Amino acid sequence: MKLKVLLLSVVFSAAACVARANATPPPGNGEENRKNDIAGGVSNADSKKPLGNVSVTAYSSSKKEKVVVTDNNGNYAFNDLKPGTYRLVFEKTGYRKVTKEKVTIRSDEGCQLNIEMDEEADFRIMPGQLFVDFD
């Protein structure tokens, strides 16, 4: 009988440990509940396909604060930015640079900002003299 009670107590203790390990923390205590200050996605303006490896730079009053790079799905997120107004610059080789002015971060809510980028033209027309006079 003592062996059965001991065995049952071990089983219940193990079950309690597993349940505690799998429990989700209460709101506001875990890193998984942390909001992003600014987050969004970047895509090609024509094809609407996500763009990976886009450099996204946050500037606060002309001072570079932080740089992140989009993942393969075109997603980016800034964490740990102080509340305030920022300028975001999106850059990728082969695409026109996109600048978003006056992006505001508040302490109580995040900001969602999705961007579409246009491909640069394969050639550029350079101004110059079209006709030459050989007189």
N, C-alpha and C positions, 0 to 999 in steps of 0.2 A: 504494500500500500504506500509506504514512504517513497518507494522508487517511482511509482506512478505519479504522485504529487510532485516530486522533484522534476520528473520528465515534463509534466504539464507546465510547470512554472518556467522551465527553460524554453519551451516552445512559445509560450505567451510572451516572454521577455524578448525573444528573437523577433516575433511578429511586431511587437511594439517598436523595436529599433528600426525595422524595415519601414514601418508606417511613418515614423518620424523622419527618416532619411528622404522619403518620397513626398513629404508634405510641402506645399508651396508656402513661402513666407507671406506674412500679412502685408497688405498694400503699404508702400512707402518705405519698406525695410530693405528690399533687395535691389541689386543692380539691374535685374531683369525688368523692374518696374520703372526704371529711369527713362524719362522722355529725352528725345533728341532736341537740341536747340533749333537746328535747321536740318531738314531732310528732304529728299526728293529723288527725282530720276532725270536722266538726260537721254534724249533720243535724237535720231536723225530726222530732220524736218520733212524730208521727202518720203523715206521708207517707213518711218515711225519705229524703226528697230532700235533697241537700247544701244547706247554707246558706252563701252568700257574704256578705262584708262583716260578719262577726262580729268584734267587737273582743275580743282575748284578751290579758289583762294578767297578767304574772308578778310576784308580790310575794315578797320575801324579808324575813322578820321585819318586816312592815308597811311596808316600803320598796318603792316601785314600781321594778322593775328594767328591764322592757322591755315594749313593746306591739307586737303583730303583728295583722294582719287576714287573715281567711280569703279564699282566692281563690274564683273562681266555682264550683269543685268542692268547696268546703267545707274545703279543706286548709289547715293552718297548720304553721309550724315555727319553733322558737326555736333560734338558734345563739349561741354565745359566752356562755352562762350558766355561772356557776361551779358546781361541785358543791355540793350542799346541798339543803335542803328549801324548797319553794315553795308558795304558794297561787296557783291560777290562777282568774281570773274571766272568764267568757264573757258578753258583752253584745251585744244587737241589739235595735233598736227593734221593738216588737210581740211580743217574746218575753220569757219570764221569765229573769232572770239566773241563771246556774249558777256555783257556786263549788266548786272541788275543793281540799280541804285536804291538806297533807302529801304533796305530789308530790315524790319524791326523785330527784335527778339524781346519778349517779355518774360519775366521770371516765372509766371504762372502758366504759360502755354508755349507749345512749340510752333514752328513755322514750316509749312509744306510748300516747296517750290520746285515745280517741274519745268524743265527747259528743253527746247528743241534747237538743234544746231544745224546750220546750213553748211554744205560742203563748199570749199573754195573752188573757184573755176580753175580748169586745167591751164589756162593761159590768161595773161593779162595784157591789155592793150596799153602800150606806153605812148604818151604824147611825144610827138616829134615832128620833124619836117617831112612832109609827104612828097614834095616836088623839089627837084634840084634844077637850077637854071645853069646850063652849060654854055652860056654865051661868051 
